[in-house]
Amino acid sequence: MESVIAQNTNTSLKEKTNKVLGVNLQDAKLSKSYLSVAFIALLIGATLGLLQGLNRAGLLELPAWLNYYQVLTAHGLLLVVVFSATFTIGYFYAGMSHTLGGLLPKVRTMAWIGFWLKIIGVVLVVIPILMNEASVMYTFYPPMAAHPVFYFGLVLVVLGVWMACFGGFIQVANWRKNHKGQHLPIFSFFATGVFILLVGGTAFVAVEVIFMIIPWSLGWVDTINVMVARTLFWAFGHTAVNIWYLTAVSAWYVIVPKIIGGNRWSDVLTRVVVIALVIMNITGGFHHQIVDPGISLSVKYMHVFMSLAIGFPSLMTAYALFAVFEKTARKKGGKGLIGWFKTLPWGDVRFLAPFIAMAAFIPAGAGGIAQTTNQLNQVVHNSLWVVGHFHLTLGMSVAMTFFGISYWLVPHLSKRVLTKGMNQFGVVTTIIWTIGMITMSGAMHTVGLFGSPRRTSYSTYFDNATALSWDPYLIFLAIGGTMLMVAAIMQVYSVFNLMFFAPKGETEFPIAEEEKGASKTPYWTERWGVWVVLMIIVVAMAYVIPLTDFIVNAPPGSPPFKTW
């Protein structure tokens, strides 16, 4: 009994200390380390992206020691895996520290172990890429085979992610133990959902890499079941997209309303959206394989339905957020059917960047629906249209939300402040990034509809008339990529300026309160064990039968190939 009282006293003391000081310095160091790696990865990844864009437009011939496919592989992995995952973990750990009374020492240790596992893993991944022994691209599809070290690096990256996720689970479990009957703070509720998806999604790719690809790449087995490998990859890849999306959504629901001086629309709706996205997210991976042979039409149809089902919580989000915007704007004097829009804080980069990200998700989401539709997918599959879609989702909806977060999170963690000048610099950065991404993504969408393939370096295909007609659009692709490079440099400068050089001061961790008089949130939303079981059941519905079929009726396996 005395130990319980002491534990509760310690927890209470931590919470009070956090409120007084604003940030736990040890926890801040951890989050800043993750964020620093994220933005360094962004800078390197953007540089590689520019090289790709210039090469794809026929404006740059890469040297013999650095081919297009090396650049493409590194670009994808640095931005899709390193930037996204490290930012997500750093952001949510900062929020858990703030809302749960500081991190437990063992949780902080686990997160540091996860950090160094990821760093070592990334180094092991990059070395064979630089040696031109792993130009297998982000998807690393068999039967193309990289050097085994590449795959060992990926395993360490996944183990690092798991270590951080399980640390998060321990932190949440400790809080719930000391706050029985209370609702988990909404920010940490989002973190729990994201960490569950991270573990669930990466489990599939871990099985693929550890039990299939590594033995195959080492020569321990002669062939690999390509259908099983592709399916396991996309069970992860499809989930990864929605992990980034849910991370961005957490800021849209919890942070942005506070920045504009409003409240959260509904705590019940917010938690239901998180639960729905967790239950439905891992399924739907087959829509990435919708033109693949060997998958029955009934299975493809089921996965299309599951993919489209994710649209429902997205529509709930759109309604809730724009309701908050309008309500807050009208309280501040906004009038007219759309005139209230003018009163929103467009000059505040902390709002401007995530708002543009939200708006970009409208065409990005529509593009996702197109790719889940068999007839439309036949038109765009494996074309640059898909790359354009991907840059709208990750490059705008996710990345721009992350950028907006950085303008308050980094100074908060560093005990510094966002100055008026740096805010204006951020607004300019946001505008350049937006114009660059619209230009590049628009060119990709357009030229993809005209048949320009993805995953290939520049070629006129022996001066074929159709291929030559793509060139004007590819020039716009290069222009957009150049603007993005400029904006990336500006964004990374902003982050490190706010981390080390901005004026000292206190910056709020902005978490919006629920509206007064809102309906009480039912406690069943806290039954995470139930939601995880439901998620597993839905995943089993989606994957057990097709994977069993691929294994029992396995096609001839493939030996490893090196095509570069």
Salt bridges, closest charged atoms under 4 A:
GLU15 OE2 - HIS179 NE2 3.16
ASP27 OD1 - ARG108 NE 2.73
GLU133 OE2 - LYS562 NZ 3.43
ASP267 OD1 - ARG264 NH1 2.77
ASP267 OD2 - ARG271 NE 2.70
ASP292 OD2 - ARG230 NE 2.96
GLU326 OE2 - ARG330 NE 2.84
ASP348 OD2 - ARG350 NH2 2.69
GLU506 OE2 - LYS415 NZ 3.15
GLU508 OE2 - LYS258 NZ 3.66
GLU515 OE2 - LYS327 NZ 2.98
GLU526 OE1 - ARG176 NH1 2.93
GLU526 OE2 - HIS183 ND1 3.08
GLU526 OE2 - ARG271 NH1 3.02
